[in-house]
Amino acid sequence: MFGPELPDDVIAKFEAEVGNPEWVTSSDVVPIGKFARDLTRQHHLDVSDAPEEFFKLCLDMGLSLSIAESVMRSVRQVR
């Protein structure tokens, strides 16, 4: 509805890493989640907000609900 509240460069980098969402499979979840965690650390994103924002971004990109949830869980691991 309102989209993810992430910096534009984070969104662009994540979209570039994911590529065409139609080609993303369950085997891509771990590397995509790791990349999202790395972006969270590199850009000093708020660790309490970042998981939900990446979840929204995944859905906005057209990724499946299960992949979006996996990415969200992965970003939650950032300390």
N, C-alpha and C positions, 0 to 999 in steps of 0.2 A: 504494500500500500504506500508506504513512505520511502521504501528502499533502505539500503544499508547506510549507516552513518560511519563511513570509513573515508580516509583521505583518497582523493582521486587517483593518486599514484599507486596506492595499495590496491585499489579496485583494478586498475589497468594491469598491474603486474600479475595479480591473481587470475584475471581473465586470460592473459597471455599464456600463463603456465597451464591452465586447464585446457585451453584450445576450444575446439568445437564440442559443446556439451553432449551432442548426439553420440559421440564416440567414447564418452567416459563410461567405464565399466567398474565393477566392484574391485577389480585388481588395481585400479587407479586411486582408490580411497586413501591408502596409506601415504603415498607420495604427495597427494594434494593436501592432506591434513598436515603433513610435516611442513609443507611450503607455507600454509596458512599460519602455523605456529612460528615459523621463522619470520614471516612478515610482522606478526604481532610483536615479536621481540625487537626486530630491527627498527620498527617505527614507534616503539614505546607506546603501543596501544593499551588502553585501559583493559586489564585482564578480566575485569568483571563484565565489561560490555562487549568485548571482541567476539566471544563465541556466538552470541546471538546475531551480531552484525554480519559475521561470515555465513551464518545460517541463512539470513535474509539474502545475502549476495548470491549464494548458491542457488536458491530458489528463483531469484530474479534472472539468473543466467540460464535457467531451464534444467538444472540438474535435478535428479530425483530426490524425493523426500528422504529416502534412506541415506543417500550420499551426503545430503545437507546435514542430516543429524550426525553422521560420522565425522564430518569436518568440524562441526560444533563441539563434539565430544573431544576431538583432538586438540582444538584450541583451548579448551578448558584445562588441559594439562599444563599450560604455561604457568610458571611460578615466578 
